[in-house]
Amino acid sequence: MGFRPKPSFFFRFGGEAAKTEEKEFFGGGFASPEPPPREYTTIALLTNTMSTIAAPPTAQAYFSSRAFRVLLDCLARPGSIGTLPLPPQDDGLPPLAATLRPNPYAVAAFLSLLDQTTSMAHAAEGLWLTAEHPLTRWIMLRSNAQIGPPAFADYVLLHDPASAGCLSELKQGSLTFPEQSCTAFLCVAQLDACGATWRLEGPGIANSGSVGLPGLTPNVLKGIMATRAHFPLGVDIFCIDATGACLGLPRTTRIEAVYSR
Amino acid sequence: MQQNDDHLYTFGLLDEDAKREIRRSLLKAVAIPGHQVPFASRDLPIARGWGTGGLQITLAIITPEDTLKVIDQGDDAGVNAVNLRRLITQTTGVATTVATSEASLIQTRHRIPEEPLRADQILVLQVPMVDPLRWVEPNLERATVMHGEADYGRMWVYMYESVVRAGDLRIASQYPVMVNGRYMMDTTPIPRWDVPRLDMAEALFLFGAGREKRIYAVPPHTSVVPLQFEDYPFRTEYQAGQRCVRCGAENTFLTSHFVAGPADGGQWVTSCSDTNFCDQRLGAGEVQP
C-alpha cells in the first residue's frame, strides 16, 4: 500500500552485476575464461546469507550482537567512546587503493547491519566507489546488500575524513518517516576521549561533553553540519578510528568546534 | 554464561535477519527520541500482546555477557516475567538476577524499578498501546502525519476536555509526554509514578510494541515532560501517609491486596509494587514497625 516505501527495493544497479558474477563462478551457464580467484569460492562456502530458523550460534552472530551493543550505547551517549570488538575473521580485506587500506573495525560494524533489504554505498578520498570495486564486491557477497545511488543508500561507509563532503548527498528521511534516513560510518585516524576538538550537547549528554579528534580537518564538521539543518530529518553518524574506538553522533547532537590556543 | 551445547536454538531465538532488522530500527529510534519506528515484529512462541515487543528488543540486543532481570508489575515472580525469563535464558544461556543493581538488561512490564538505574543498564519496556494520538485520531496514517508535523493541538484539547468533564487530568496510565521537546510519546502503562523518572535519567529506555509493530526510545539525559496545565499540574499517585505494610517504605509505588483475617474477615493492605526493593529493605533491617 506504499505505507512505508523502501527506496532500496527499486534501485538494484550494482547488485545485479554482482549476482551475475557470482553465478558465473558457480556454473550459472557462463564459462569463465579464467578459473575464479580462490577468495570468492571460500567466501561462498563459509558465509551464510540465507535466513535460517535454527542454526548453531556462529562467531559472526556473537560478534554482531556485541558490536551492536557498542553502536547502541555510543548512539545513546554521544561523546562517550565505545570500543568495537575484534572482527570475527580476517579473511583479507581488499585494499581501497595501492596504499589505502580499509578500517577493519568500521567494515565489520557496517557489515553487521547490512542484509538483502538494505542498500549501501561507500566512498574513499571523496569519491564514491563503484560496484566493480573489489571491496564493494567483498561486502556485497557477504551481506547481500545492494549497492545503490548514494542519495538512496541506507548505509554508507566513508573510508577517510576526506570523504566527509559526501555526507551532504545522503538521504535524510521525510517528516513522516524520519527513520528512512541514511546511517553513515566515518573512519577517522584517532578518537580521544579526553581531547576537546568538538563540544557536544543534546540528548544522551549530561550538560555538555567533548571529544578529541586529533588532526581532523574542518571540512568534516562542515560535512556533518550539512546533514543537521532540518531536525527530525538528518543523518546519524558513527566515527570509528583505527583501534576500533567508536563515537556516535545522532542527528540530535549539537556539535561546536573548540578553538584552543 | 552457561554454554548452550545442544544448539537447539540460534543465540537469542530470532534468526540473524530478524535481529538485524530490529537493531536497525533501534538505532533510528535512539537517534530520534520519542519517534515511533516501524519494525517487522516476527512471530514468537508467545502471543502478541504478551510482551513480544519487549521480548524482541531483548533478544536482539542481548549479549552472552549480560545479566538479565525480568519483571512484571515490579514483581520478579509474575507469570509473564517467569515465562519470558525462561524463554530468554533457554535460548541465550545468560545469567539472571532479581537484584536491580546486578542487572545489565532489565525487561519490564508496567514498572520502572524503584532503585535508580545506572548508565550501564538498559530498561526494555513492553508496550501495549503505542500512539498517544489514538484517543484523538484513530487513523494511524493521519496520526503519523500529525507526529511528523508536531501537530499536537487536538491532544491538548483532549486534555482540556478531560479537566472540564472530570475536574482533573484523569489519566491513570499511558500518560502522554513530550520527549526532547519534539515528539509526543505514550509512556505505556507505567503508572504516573514512574513518568518523572524517565526525565534526564542515567539509563537508556527502549520501548517495544509487538502487536502494533513499533519501537521507540528515550536516550539517557533526555527531557521528558508530561503534558499538564499551569493550574492543573501533572501529579503522581503519591498520597500523604501512604506506607508499605511489609517494609514500611513511605515513598514507593504501592499495590493493594486483600488479606483475609480470622476475626473481622480481613482487610485491604498496600505493599511495594517493586518486590526486590521491598525485600532488600527487609533484608537490610530498614523496617520501621
Contacts between the chains, C-beta under 8 A, distances in Angstrom:
chain1	res1	chain2	res2	distance
A	3	B	141	6.9
A	4	B	38	5.9
A	51	B	15	5.4
A	51	B	16	7.8
A	51	B	17	4.8
A	52	B	10	7.3
A	52	B	15	5.8
A	52	B	16	7.8
A	53	B	10	7.8
A	53	B	15	6.1
A	54	B	7	7.9
A	54	B	8	6.8
A	54	B	9	6.0
A	54	B	10	6.0
A	55	B	7	7.8
A	55	B	10	5.7
A	56	B	7	3.9
A	56	B	10	7.8
A	57	B	4	7.7
A	57	B	7	7.2
A	57	B	10	6.1
A	57	B	11	3.8
A	60	B	16	7.8
A	61	B	10	6.8
A	61	B	11	5.3
A	61	B	16	5.9
A	62	B	11	6.7
A	62	B	63	7.7
A	62	B	64	6.7
A	64	B	16	6.8
A	64	B	19	7.3
A	64	B	20	7.2
A	64	B	23	8.0
A	65	B	11	7.0
A	65	B	12	7.1
A	65	B	19	7.3
A	65	B	60	7.9
A	65	B	61	7.3
A	65	B	62	6.8
A	65	B	63	5.0
A	66	B	63	5.2
A	66	B	65	8.0
A	68	B	23	4.9
A	68	B	60	7.6
A	68	B	61	6.6
A	69	B	61	6.2
A	69	B	63	5.5
A	71	B	27	6.6
A	72	B	23	7.7
A	72	B	26	6.3
A	72	B	27	6.7
A	72	B	30	6.6
A	72	B	61	6.5
A	72	B	204	7.6
A	73	B	204	7.6
A	75	B	27	5.8
A	75	B	30	5.0
A	75	B	31	6.1
A	75	B	219	7.9
A	76	B	30	5.1
A	76	B	204	4.6
A	76	B	217	7.7
A	76	B	219	4.5
A	76	B	220	6.2
A	77	B	119	7.4
A	77	B	219	7.4
A	77	B	220	6.3
A	112	B	20	7.5
A	113	B	20	6.1
A	113	B	23	6.5
A	113	B	24	5.7
A	113	B	27	7.7
A	114	B	20	7.8
A	115	B	16	8.0
A	115	B	17	5.7
A	115	B	20	5.5
A	115	B	21	7.8
A	117	B	21	7.2
A	118	B	24	7.5
A	154	B	24	7.9
A	174	B	148	7.5
A	175	B	148	3.8
A	175	B	149	6.4
A	176	B	144	5.6
A	176	B	145	5.7
A	176	B	148	4.3
A	177	B	148	7.9
A	178	B	28	7.9
A	178	B	32	5.4
A	178	B	35	6.3
A	178	B	148	7.5
A	179	B	25	7.2
A	179	B	28	3.8
A	179	B	29	7.5
A	179	B	32	6.5
A	179	B	35	6.8
A	179	B	37	4.6
A	179	B	38	7.7
A	181	B	28	7.5
A	183	B	24	7.9
A	183	B	27	6.5
A	183	B	28	7.8
A	203	B	33	5.2
A	203	B	180	5.3
A	203	B	219	4.8
A	203	B	220	8.0
A	203	B	221	6.4
A	203	B	222	3.9
A	203	B	223	7.9
A	204	B	219	4.2
A	204	B	220	5.6
A	204	B	221	5.7
A	204	B	222	6.8
A	205	B	221	5.8
A	206	B	200	8.0
A	206	B	220	7.9
A	206	B	221	4.9
A	231	B	182	7.3
A	232	B	32	5.3
A	232	B	35	6.5
A	232	B	148	8.0
A	232	B	182	6.5
A	232	B	183	7.7
A	234	B	31	7.9
A	236	B	27	6.8
A	236	B	28	7.3
A	236	B	31	4.4
A	250	B	30	6.6
A	250	B	31	3.7
A	250	B	32	7.8
A	250	B	219	7.9
A	251	B	31	5.7
A	251	B	32	7.1
A	252	B	31	6.8
A	252	B	32	7.5
A	252	B	33	6.7
A	252	B	180	6.7
